Amino acid sequence: MKLESIELENWKQHTTKKIVFDKQATVIHGPNESGKSTVFEALHRGLFDRHNSSSKGIKKITPLNARGKISSTVCIVFTVSGERYRLEKTFN
């Protein structure tokens, strides 16, 4: 599997964030508490969690300053054996 991009919406501190992965290498860097680990958490949850999960971990992805019921979305684009896939999940 080769990642092409990940896009987050209303995911913890990321209102909207899109990362396009380079074909050779991508470096994610930034100061402490800037959301680097959140990107990897979103990738993991997008690939392995059910969209209708109600676990405590899923409830924690809602933005801290959110008012009311807000959903969080992750969209992952990747290729496997030359085939391109787009996976989108909305939580909460």
Backbone as a printed PyTorch tensor [residue, N CA C, xyz], in Angstrom:
tensor([[[  0.8420,  -1.1760,   0.0000],
         [  0.0000,   0.0000,   0.0000],
         [  0.8850,   1.2350,   0.0000]],

        [[  0.5100,   2.2120,  -0.8250],
         [  1.2380,   3.4730,  -0.8950],
         [  0.2490,   4.6180,  -0.6690]],

        [[  0.5020,   5.4030,   0.3750],
         [ -0.3810,   6.5270,   0.6850],
         [ -0.1790,   7.6570,  -0.3130]],

        [[ -1.2790,   8.2500,  -0.7500],
         [ -1.2260,   9.4220,  -1.6260],
         [ -1.5780,  10.6880,  -0.8540]],

        [[ -2.6530,  10.6200,  -0.0400],
         [ -3.0470,  11.8060,   0.7300],
         [ -3.9470,  11.4110,   1.8940]],

        [[ -4.0370,  12.3260,   2.8470],
         [ -4.9820,  12.2050,   3.9480],
         [ -5.5830,  13.5870,   4.1660]],

        [[ -6.8870,  13.6130,   4.3760],
         [ -7.5760,  14.8790,   4.5970],
         [ -8.4430,  14.7390,   5.8420]],

        [[ -8.3280,  15.7100,   6.7440],
         [ -9.0720,  15.7030,   8.0020],
         [-10.0250,  16.8800,   8.0440]],

        [[-11.1750,  16.6610,   8.6550],
         [-12.1260,  17.7450,   8.8750],
         [-12.6930,  17.5890,  10.2840]],

        [[-12.5880,  18.6570,  11.0800],
         [-13.0580,  18.6650,  12.4690],
         [-12.4470,  17.5190,  13.2740]],

        [[-11.1510,  17.3920,  13.1970],
         [-10.4470,  16.3080,  13.8860],
         [ -9.5060,  16.9210,  14.9110]],

        [[ -9.9350,  16.8970,  16.1760],
         [ -9.2070,  17.5250,  17.2860],
         [ -8.8530,  18.9630,  16.9270]],

        [[ -7.5650,  19.3110,  16.8570],
         [ -7.1880,  20.7020,  16.5860],
         [ -7.2100,  21.0580,  15.1000]],

        [[ -7.4560,  20.1010,  14.2290],
         [ -7.4700,  20.3560,  12.7890],
         [ -8.9020,  20.6250,  12.3040]],

        [[ -9.2040,  21.8780,  11.9910],
         [-10.5020,  22.2000,  11.4080],
         [-10.5720,  21.5820,  10.0210]],

        [[ -9.5870,  21.8880,   9.1990],
         [ -9.3780,  21.2160,   7.9120],
         [ -7.8740,  21.0840,   7.7160]],

        [[ -7.4570,  19.9310,   7.2540],
         [ -6.0360,  19.6900,   7.0210],
         [ -5.9150,  18.6530,   5.9240]],

        [[ -5.0940,  18.9520,   4.9160],
         [ -4.8260,  17.9880,   3.8500],
         [ -3.3260,  17.8360,   3.7090]],

        [[ -2.8740,  16.5960,   3.6940],
         [ -1.4620,  16.2920,   3.4940],
         [ -1.3600,  15.4070,   2.2580]],

        [[ -0.5760,  15.8360,   1.2940],
         [ -0.3130,  15.0480,   0.0980],
         [  1.0780,  14.4440,   0.2720]],

        [[  1.1440,  13.1320,   0.2270],
         [  2.4060,  12.4330,   0.4490],
         [  3.2380,  12.4130,  -0.8240]],

        [[  4.5160,  12.7200,  -0.6880],
         [  5.4620,  12.6900,  -1.7930],
         [  5.7140,  11.2330,  -2.1930]],

        [[  6.0560,  10.9950,  -3.4310],
         [  6.3200,   9.6300,  -3.8860],
         [  7.5690,   9.0380,  -3.2410]],

        [[  8.5200,   9.8830,  -2.8790],
         [  9.7560,   9.3940,  -2.2710],
         [  9.6510,   9.3320,  -0.7440]],

        [[  9.3750,  10.4820,  -0.1280],
         [  9.3010,  10.5430,   1.3350],
         [  8.5460,  11.7960,   1.7570]],

        [[  7.8460,  11.7040,   2.8660],
         [  7.1500,  12.8450,   3.4390],
         [  7.5460,  12.9520,   4.8960]],

        [[  7.8910,  14.1500,   5.3210],
         [  8.2620,  14.4040,   6.7110],
         [  7.1700,  15.2710,   7.3330]],

        [[  6.6380,  14.8070,   8.4430],
         [  5.6490,  15.5860,   9.1820],
         [  6.3570,  16.1100,  10.4180]],

        [[  6.4670,  17.4390,  10.5000],
         [  7.1960,  18.0310,  11.6190],
         [  6.4510,  19.2620,  12.1210]],

        [[  6.7740,  19.6670,  13.3280],
         [  6.1530,  20.8450,  13.9180],
         [  6.4150,  20.8590,  15.4070]],

        [[  6.0470,  21.9520,  16.0590],
         [  6.2680,  22.0480,  17.5010],
         [  5.3670,  21.0780,  18.2670]],

        [[  5.6710,  20.9020,  19.5370],
         [  4.8480,  20.0630,  20.4000],
         [  3.4010,  20.5360,  20.3810]],

        [[  2.4810,  19.5920,  20.4430],
         [  1.0410,  19.8660,  20.4920],
         [  0.4900,  20.5260,  19.2210]],

        [[  1.1730,  20.3650,  18.0870],
         [  0.6900,  20.9810,  16.8470],
         [ -0.1870,  20.0420,  16.0150]],

        [[ -0.2880,  18.7580,  16.4160],
         [ -1.1800,  17.8370,  15.7300],
         [ -0.5200,  16.7630,  14.8930]],

        [[  0.7830,  16.5610,  15.0650],
         [  1.4740,  15.5270,  14.2810],
         [  0.9230,  14.1340,  14.5890]],

        [[  0.8150,  13.8100,  15.8630],
         [  0.3000,  12.4920,  16.2580],
         [ -1.1590,  12.3350,  15.8840]],

        [[ -1.8970,  13.4180,  15.8620],
         [ -3.3100,  13.3880,  15.4870],
         [ -3.4630,  12.9030,  14.0450]],

        [[ -2.5610,  13.2890,  13.1710],
         [ -2.6120,  12.8440,  11.7710],
         [ -2.4690,  11.3180,  11.7130]],

        [[ -1.5500,  10.7720,  12.4990],
         [ -1.3590,   9.3190,  12.4970],
         [ -2.5230,   8.5940,  13.1630]],

        [[ -3.1130,   9.2110,  14.1900],
         [ -4.3000,   8.6380,  14.8140],
         [ -5.4490,   8.5840,  13.7980]],

        [[ -5.6320,   9.6470,  13.0350],
         [ -6.6940,   9.6950,  12.0240],
         [ -6.4690,   8.6200,  10.9600]],

        [[ -5.2400,   8.4370,  10.5530],
         [ -4.9040,   7.4020,   9.5830],
         [ -5.2780,   6.0270,  10.1350]],

        [[ -4.9060,   5.7650,  11.3640],
         [ -5.2080,   4.4810,  12.0000],
         [ -6.7170,   4.2760,  12.1370]],

        [[ -7.4160,   5.2820,  12.6430],
         [ -8.8690,   5.1550,  12.8320],
         [ -9.5900,   5.0130,  11.4940]],

        [[ -9.1220,   5.7210,  10.4740],
         [ -9.7310,   5.6140,   9.1560],
         [ -9.5820,   4.2290,   8.5580]],

        [[ -8.4460,   3.6030,   8.7890],
         [ -8.1970,   2.2820,   8.2150],
         [ -8.8090,   1.1490,   9.0330]],

        [[ -8.8710,   1.2930,  10.3600],
         [ -9.2110,   0.1400,  11.1910],
         [-10.4880,   0.2500,  12.0230]],

        [[-11.0120,   1.4420,  12.2930],
         [-12.2140,   1.5700,  13.1280],
         [-13.4740,   1.6290,  12.2800]],

        [[-14.5650,   1.1300,  12.8280],
         [-15.8590,   1.2350,  12.1600],
         [-16.3650,   2.6640,  12.2820]],

        [[-17.0300,   3.1570,  11.2770],
         [-17.5290,   4.5370,  11.2910],
         [-18.5670,   4.7560,  12.3840]],

        [[-19.2540,   3.7070,  12.8020],
         [-20.2950,   3.8570,  13.8160],
         [-19.8190,   3.4640,  15.2140]],

        [[-18.5150,   3.3760,  15.4000],
         [-17.9630,   3.0620,  16.7180],
         [-18.3200,   4.1730,  17.7000]],

        [[-18.5990,   3.7830,  18.9320],
         [-18.9270,   4.7800,  19.9600],
         [-17.9570,   4.6860,  21.1360]],

        [[-16.7410,   4.2360,  20.8660],
         [-15.7480,   4.0900,  21.9330],
         [-15.3110,   5.4490,  22.4650]],

        [[-14.7020,   5.4480,  23.6370],
         [-14.2160,   6.6990,  24.2370],
         [-13.1890,   7.3660,  23.3370]],

        [[-12.3380,   6.5750,  22.6890],
         [-11.3270,   7.1280,  21.7890],
         [-11.9320,   7.8880,  20.6250]],

        [[-13.0240,   7.3780,  20.0930],
         [-13.7030,   8.0400,  18.9780],
         [-14.3160,   9.3510,  19.4460]],

        [[-14.9040,   9.3470,  20.6150],
         [-15.5290,  10.5660,  21.1380],
         [-14.5020,  11.6750,  21.3720]],

        [[-13.2500,  11.3150,  21.5980],
         [-12.1970,  12.2970,  21.8650],
         [-11.6850,  12.9940,  20.6070]],

        [[-12.0700,  12.5430,  19.4250],
         [-11.5610,  13.1880,  18.2140],
         [-12.3240,  14.4540,  17.8540]],

        [[-13.4840,  14.6730,  18.4770],
         [-14.2560,  15.8880,  18.2340],
         [-13.4330,  17.0970,  18.6650]],

        [[-13.4350,  18.1700,  17.8960],
         [-12.6580,  19.3570,  18.2630],
         [-12.9750,  19.8420,  19.6760]],

        [[-11.9520,  20.2900,  20.3740],
         [-12.1060,  20.7290,  21.7520],
         [-13.0520,  21.9160,  21.8910]],

        [[-13.0810,  22.7920,  20.8990],
         [-13.9250,  23.9880,  20.9720],
         [-15.2790,  23.8020,  20.2770]],

        [[-15.6490,  22.5600,  19.9830],
         [-16.8920,  22.2820,  19.2600],
         [-18.1010,  22.5180,  20.1450]],

        [[-19.1210,  23.0800,  19.5530],
         [-20.4000,  23.2770,  20.2340],
         [-21.4580,  22.4790,  19.4840]],

        [[-22.2310,  21.7220,  20.2300],
         [-23.2650,  20.9130,  19.5910],
         [-22.6830,  19.6310,  19.0080]],

        [[-23.4470,  18.9920,  18.1700],
         [-23.0260,  17.7240,  17.5620],
         [-22.2550,  17.9990,  16.2730]],

        [[-20.9790,  17.7030,  16.3040],
         [-20.1180,  17.9110,  15.1370],
         [-19.4760,  16.5790,  14.7660]],

        [[-19.4990,  16.2470,  13.4970],
         [-18.8700,  15.0150,  13.0440],
         [-17.4400,  15.2980,  12.5850]],

        [[-16.6190,  14.2610,  12.6640],
         [-15.2190,  14.3410,  12.2430],
         [-15.0310,  13.3880,  11.0730]],

        [[-14.3310,  13.8540,  10.0330],
         [-14.1640,  13.0600,   8.8170],
         [-12.6910,  12.8840,   8.4830]],

        [[-12.3430,  11.6810,   8.0360],
         [-11.0100,  11.4080,   7.5020],
         [-11.1890,  10.8030,   6.1130]],

        [[-10.3900,  11.2770,   5.1780],
         [-10.3980,  10.7590,   3.8120],
         [ -8.9680,  10.3570,   3.4670]],

        [[ -8.7800,   9.0930,   3.1160],
         [ -7.4550,   8.5610,   2.8070],
         [ -7.4570,   8.0730,   1.3630]],

        [[ -6.4890,   8.5310,   0.5800],
         [ -6.3330,   8.0710,  -0.8010],
         [ -5.0270,   7.2790,  -0.8570]],

        [[ -5.1010,   6.0590,  -1.4200],
         [ -3.9230,   5.1960,  -1.4760],
         [ -3.9960,   4.2870,  -2.6950]],

        [[ -2.8670,   3.6800,  -3.0430],
         [ -2.8260,   2.7160,  -4.1440],
         [ -2.3290,   1.3730,  -3.6280]],

        [[ -2.8680,   0.3330,  -4.2040],
         [ -2.4390,  -1.0370,  -3.9220],
         [ -2.3470,  -1.7490,  -5.2610]],

        [[ -1.1770,  -2.2640,  -5.5730],
         [ -0.9540,  -2.9900,  -6.8320],
         [ -1.4370,  -2.1990,  -8.0410]],

        [[ -1.1810,  -0.8980,  -8.0270],
         [ -1.5450,  -0.0460,  -9.1540],
         [ -2.9910,   0.4220,  -9.1720]],

        [[ -3.8240,  -0.0870,  -8.2770],
         [ -5.2280,   0.3250,  -8.1830],
         [ -5.3580,   1.4340,  -7.1440]],

        [[ -6.0750,   2.4920,  -7.4960],
         [ -6.2490,   3.6480,  -6.6150],
         [ -7.5530,   3.5220,  -5.8360]],

        [[ -7.4940,   3.7970,  -4.5280],
         [ -8.6660,   3.7120,  -3.6600],
         [ -8.8270,   5.0020,  -2.8710]],

        [[-10.0770,   5.3120,  -2.5560],
         [-10.3980,   6.4660,  -1.7230],
         [-11.2970,   5.9650,  -0.6030]],

        [[-10.8480,   6.1350,   0.6360],
         [-11.5730,   5.6790,   1.8070],
         [-11.9720,   6.9030,   2.6260]],

        [[-13.2620,   7.0650,   2.8550],
         [-13.7350,   8.2020,   3.6350],
         [-14.6390,   7.6910,   4.7420]],

        [[-14.3700,   8.1400,   5.9850],
         [-15.2020,   7.7540,   7.1220],
         [-15.5340,   9.0000,   7.9320]],

        [[-16.7730,   9.0360,   8.4010],
         [-17.2370,  10.1110,   9.2620],
         [-17.6190,   9.5040,  10.6050]],

        [[-17.0840,  10.0920,  11.6730],
         [-17.3170,   9.6030,  13.0260],
         [-18.1510,  10.6100,  13.8090]],

        [[-18.8150,  10.1170,  14.8410],
         [-19.6350,  10.9110,  15.7640],
         [-20.8290,  11.4930,  15.0490]]])
